[in-house]
């Protein structure tokens, strides 16, 4: 299983992942309490990928699971070792879950404008840039732009991510 539902006992590993040098630059640094409150929200799904029991190699946060708009936000995707293909695998699985299991109409995310590797990954799997959110995040005391990206259900069906999972 590539992703499984996270447990509260996974929180120390999740926090370790987001504190790695590679993730720190592009991922908000939440306290354990903030993660605990967010994880308990029924509108949110935390998913983890393990390379061995209790050894997390990645995690994902999805929000808006119960929204009437059927728009699910990919709030976070973090991997322990970027550039090795796990992020691509996780993103494909997240898209499959969003559109096939959760019956989303839209999957959306925001990404730092200067995070070229992530932007390339999202675009390569079919996400479309919708616009720029100016000065939407503060990193190291400086305001940064975020790009809003999304994929619609019909785009998913035609995308590299959706082609791996024909409609059921």
N, C-alpha and C positions, 0 to 999 in steps of 0.2 A: 504494500500500500504506500503510495507516494505521499499522501497527506492523511492525517488523522485528526479528529477533533482534539484540541488542546485541553489540558487539565490545569487546574490551579497549581499543581506540583511542577508544571512546565515553566512557570513564570521566571524562576531564576535563570534557566537556559535561554528564554526569550530575551530577557534583559541583557544577558551576556552577548547574545548575537547583535543586538542593536547598539552595543557599546564598542564593538570592534572598530578599528580605525577605518575600514572600508565603509561601514554603515554610518558611522557618526557624522560624516560629512553631509549625508543626504536623508537621514532618518531622525525624526524627533526623539528626544531622550525622555521617555516616560518613567515615572516612579512605579514601583511595584503596586502601590495602591491604585494609581490611575489605570494600570493594566487590569488589576483585579476588578475594579468597578466596571470597566469597559467589557471585560470578558463575561461578566454576570448579566450584561444587557441582552435580552432575548433577541434584539434586532442586530446583534453582532455575532460573527463566527470567527473564532481563532482556530487556525489549523497549523499543524506542525509536521515537519518532515524529519525523520530520525535516520541516522546511519547505523545506530545501534540503540538498544533500549536506554532511555534517559540521556542520549547524546544527540541533541538537536543539530541538524544541518541547515534548517531554514524554518521560517514561519510566515504566515499570512494572516492579515486581518481584513475581513469583509464586513461592511456595515450597510444598513438599509435593507436587510433581509425581508422585512415585512412591509416595506413601503408600497402604497397603492400604485405609485408611479412605475413599479417594477424596475427601478434603477438601483443597482447595487454598486457601492463604492468599494474599490480595492484600496483600502486605507494604507496598507503596508504589505510589502513583500521584501523579506530580508533573507539572504543566504550567507552561510559562513565563509564560503570560498567563491567569490564572484569570478566570472570569466570561465567557468568550467562546465556550463550548460545546465546546472541545476535550476537556475532562475527561469530559463526557457521552459523546462519541464514543468515547474511549478505553475508558471503563468498559463501554460496550456491546460493544465488540470483545473486551475481556478476558472478559466473561461468555460471549460466543459461543465463544471459544477454550476456556475452562474446561469448558463443558458439551458443546460439539459436537466439539471436537478431542481434548481430554484426557479426556473422559468422566468428569468430576467428578460426584460426588453432591452436594457442598456447596462453596460458595465463601464464604469468610469474611474479615473484616477487623476491625481496631479503629480507632476514630476518637476524637480528643479530644472530650470532652463539650461543650466550648465552640466547636467548629468547626461552627457552624450551616450555612454553605454546603455543606460536604461532607456533613453528615448529611442535608440536604435532597436533595442529588443522589442519594445512596445509596437513600434511602427512595423517591424518585420512580421509580427503576428497579427497585424490588421487594425491596430488602434489608430485613430485619426486625431490630429491636433485640432481642438475646437477653438482655442484662443489662449491668450496670455493673461494670467492674473498678476498684475503688477504689484511689486513689493508685498507679496502675500505671505512671505515667511522671513523670519529673522535668523540668520546663521552667523555665529561669531560676531554679533553686534552689527552686522550689515544686512540691510533689506535685500531680498532676492525675489526674482520673478519665478513663478510656477507656470507650467503649461498644463492646461486642462486637456485631457485626452479621453476618448471613449471608443467603444465598439458597440454597435447595435446588433440585435439578434440576427437580422438578415445579413449583416456584414460578417458576423461570426461564421455563419453557414458557408460563406464563400472564402473565408480566410484560411491561412495555413493551420491555425489552431482548430478550426471547425472541420476542416477536411479530414482530420484524423478521427473525428467522431461524427459519423453520419447521423442525420436526424433519426430519432427513434419513433 
